[in-house]
């Protein structure tokens, strides 16, 4: 994946860490910037490279490249989305997005697309990361004076 946004490619890797075969192009025209695969590797959630954007889900097809007609929009905030992390059980997305001038952490249940902001705090909340069991997340908070406390967000159950 390019840092400028672009198509997503798949490279199969052997159990010894050696590339198998040629890279396969999976998407066309989606401007993929940050992506995360579902646990079964059959779907992809990604943020596209735009100042204002949303999160989309794209199936990983075996017979052709995925295009815009295959994409399904998951968020409708029309904000800048920076990182997207899928929960260990594949049921929720954790992401940070600018809302009301600050970066906030959001969580969404994938099936019903219900979104909620996790923390109501004047500091920017950045780079959420799931715990291995998916029951909590870590985050970085950044204030105006260079403060950067990291901390846990407990109990993320929907």
C-alpha positions as CSV (number, residue, x, y, z in Angstrom):
1,X,0.0,0.0,0.0
2,X,1.4,3.4,-0.9
3,X,1.6,6.3,1.5
4,X,0.0,8.4,-1.2
5,X,-3.0,6.2,-1.3
6,X,-3.6,3.7,-4.0
7,X,-4.5,0.1,-4.8
8,X,-4.1,-2.7,-2.2
9,X,-2.0,-5.7,-3.1
10,X,-1.7,-9.1,-1.5
11,X,1.5,-11.1,-1.3
12,X,1.2,-14.7,-0.2
13,X,3.9,-15.8,2.2
14,X,5.1,-19.3,3.0
15,X,5.4,-20.6,6.6
16,X,9.1,-19.8,6.3
17,X,8.4,-16.1,5.5
18,X,9.3,-16.4,1.8
19,X,7.0,-14.8,-0.8
20,X,5.0,-17.3,-2.8
21,X,4.1,-16.3,-6.3
22,X,3.5,-12.8,-7.6
23,X,1.7,-10.0,-5.8
24,X,-2.0,-9.8,-6.5
25,X,-3.8,-6.5,-7.0
26,X,-7.0,-6.6,-4.8
27,X,-8.5,-3.1,-5.4
28,X,-8.7,-0.5,-8.2
29,X,-9.4,3.2,-7.7
30,X,-10.2,3.0,-3.9
31,X,-7.4,5.4,-2.7
32,X,-6.6,3.0,0.2
33,X,-4.6,4.7,2.9
34,X,-4.9,2.5,6.0
35,X,-6.4,-1.0,6.0
36,X,-7.3,-3.9,8.3
37,X,-8.4,-7.3,7.2
38,X,-11.1,-9.3,8.9
39,X,-9.9,-12.3,11.0
40,X,-11.0,-14.7,8.2
41,X,-9.3,-12.4,5.5
42,X,-12.4,-12.3,3.4
43,X,-13.2,-8.6,4.0
44,X,-11.3,-5.3,4.4
45,X,-12.1,-2.1,6.3
46,X,-10.0,0.9,5.1
47,X,-9.7,4.6,5.3
48,X,-9.2,6.4,2.0
49,X,-6.7,9.2,1.5
50,X,-8.8,12.3,1.7
51,X,-9.0,15.2,4.1
52,X,-12.7,14.4,4.6
53,X,-13.6,10.7,4.4
54,X,-15.2,7.7,5.9
55,X,-14.6,4.0,6.5
56,X,-15.6,1.6,3.9
57,X,-15.8,-2.2,3.8
58,X,-14.7,-4.2,0.7
59,X,-14.9,-7.9,0.1
60,X,-11.7,-9.7,-0.9
61,X,-12.8,-11.3,-4.2
62,X,-11.1,-14.4,-5.7
63,X,-12.2,-13.9,-9.3
64,X,-11.5,-10.2,-9.9
65,X,-10.3,-6.9,-8.3
66,X,-12.7,-5.1,-6.0
67,X,-14.0,-1.7,-7.2
68,X,-16.1,1.1,-5.9
69,X,-19.3,-0.8,-6.8
70,X,-18.2,-3.5,-4.3
71,X,-17.5,-1.1,-1.5
72,X,-19.9,-0.6,1.4
73,X,-19.8,2.7,3.4
74,X,-19.6,2.1,7.1
75,X,-19.3,5.6,8.6
76,X,-21.1,8.8,7.6
77,X,-19.3,11.4,9.7
78,X,-17.5,13.1,6.8
79,X,-14.5,13.7,9.0
80,X,-10.8,12.9,8.7
81,X,-10.2,9.3,9.9
82,X,-6.6,8.3,10.8
83,X,-6.4,4.8,12.0
84,X,-8.8,1.8,12.0
85,X,-8.3,-1.3,14.2
86,X,-10.5,-4.4,14.1
87,X,-11.3,-6.1,17.4
88,X,-9.8,-9.5,18.0
89,X,-13.2,-11.2,17.5
90,X,-13.9,-9.2,14.3
91,X,-17.1,-7.6,15.5
92,X,-16.0,-4.0,16.2
93,X,-13.9,-1.2,14.7
94,X,-11.8,1.2,16.9
95,X,-10.8,4.4,15.0
96,X,-9.7,8.0,15.6
97,X,-11.4,10.8,13.7
98,X,-11.5,14.5,13.9
99,X,-14.9,15.7,15.2
100,X,-15.6,19.2,16.5
101,X,-11.9,20.2,15.9
102,X,-10.3,17.4,18.0
103,X,-9.3,13.8,17.3
104,X,-11.5,11.4,19.2
105,X,-11.6,7.7,19.5
106,X,-14.8,6.0,18.2
107,X,-16.0,2.4,18.3
108,X,-18.4,0.8,15.9
109,X,-20.2,-2.5,15.9
110,X,-19.6,-3.9,12.4
111,X,-23.0,-5.6,12.0
112,X,-25.3,-2.7,12.9
113,X,-22.9,0.1,12.3
114,X,-23.7,1.7,15.7
115,X,-21.0,4.3,16.5
116,X,-20.1,5.9,19.8
117,X,-17.4,8.2,21.0
118,X,-15.4,6.6,23.7
119,X,-14.0,9.4,25.8
120,X,-15.4,12.9,26.3
121,X,-12.1,14.7,27.0
122,X,-10.7,18.1,25.8
123,X,-7.4,16.4,24.8
124,X,-6.9,14.7,21.4
125,X,-7.4,10.9,21.7
126,X,-5.1,9.1,19.3
127,X,-4.0,5.7,18.0
128,X,-6.4,3.3,19.8
129,X,-5.2,-0.2,20.1
130,X,-7.2,-3.2,21.2
131,X,-6.2,-5.4,24.1
132,X,-5.7,-9.1,23.1
133,X,-9.1,-10.1,24.5
134,X,-10.9,-7.1,23.0
135,X,-12.3,-6.0,26.4
136,X,-10.3,-2.7,26.6
137,X,-8.0,-0.5,24.5
138,X,-5.0,1.6,25.0
139,X,-4.7,5.1,23.6
140,X,-2.5,8.2,23.5
141,X,-3.9,11.6,24.6
142,X,-2.2,14.8,23.5
143,X,-2.8,18.3,24.9
144,X,-1.7,21.7,24.0
145,X,1.4,21.8,26.3
146,X,3.0,18.6,24.8
147,X,1.3,16.4,27.4
148,X,1.1,12.8,26.1
149,X,-0.4,10.5,28.7
150,X,-1.2,7.0,27.5
151,X,-3.9,5.0,29.2
152,X,-6.4,2.3,29.1
153,X,-10.0,2.5,28.1
154,X,-11.8,-0.2,30.1
155,X,-14.9,-2.1,29.2
156,X,-15.5,-1.7,25.5
157,X,-18.4,-4.1,25.4
158,X,-21.2,-2.7,23.2
